[in-house]
Amino acid sequence: MAADKSRVGNLQMAATLYDRWAAQVKVSTEHADFFVRNLVAISAKKRIGLAVKQPLALTMTISETWLNTGGRGAWG
């Protein structure tokens, strides 16, 4: 979604957030020369899903900047 737009509405009625599993965080010093250089690689992930069941409960807003620039946005 562009920076000059937003979505508003009744999110509790419109969508459901499904949490697939708990967050996973992995930490390692075993990549290339990370141990020698005292570096740490961190990998984190979380699986979630968003199901929009009633899209009419949401609406898109457009900023005044978007309207004044003919739809090109602030950077276009």
N, C-alpha and C positions, 0 to 999 in steps of 0.2 A: 504494500500500500504506500502511496506517495506521502511525503512528509507534510504536505499541505491538506491532507484529507484525514478524516477520522470516522469511526463507526460508533454509533451510540444506539441505545435501546434497552429493552428489558432482557438482560443477559440470562437471568435465571429461567425465564420462560423460553427463550430462543435457543439456548445451547446447553450442552452437557459436556463437562470436562472429565475424561476418563484417565485415570492414573494407571498405567500399564504395570509398572514396577517401581520400587524404591530407587532413589538416585544411586548411581555407582560411581565411585571415585577410586582411581588407580594411581599409585605413585611409584616411580621407578627411577633408579640411577644407572640402569643397565643398558643405556642406549649410547652407542659409539664410545666417546671418551667422557661422558657425563660424570662418571665417578671421579676421574682424575681432575676434572675442571670444577668439581663441587657443584654440579648442576642437577636439577631434578626435573623430570618430565611428569606432568600431571594431566590425566585424562579423566573427564567427568561427563556423564551422560544421564539423561532421564527420559523415559518414554512416556509420552502422554498423547492423547487424542482428543480432538474437539469435534463434536457432532452437532451441527446446526440443524435442529429439528423444526424450527419455525422461523424461517428467514424473514418473514414479514414483520417480525418483532424488532428487527434491526433496521437502521437507516444510515445512509452515508452523508456526512457533512463535507462541505467544500469551503475552504477559507476564502476570504475576500481577495487575497493575493492571487489565487488561482483565477478568479473571475476577472480581475483587472488586467491580467496578462494574457487573456484569451485562451486559457487552458494550458499554458506552457509552464505554469508553476513559478516558484521564486527563482529557480535556477535555469529555466528553459529559455 
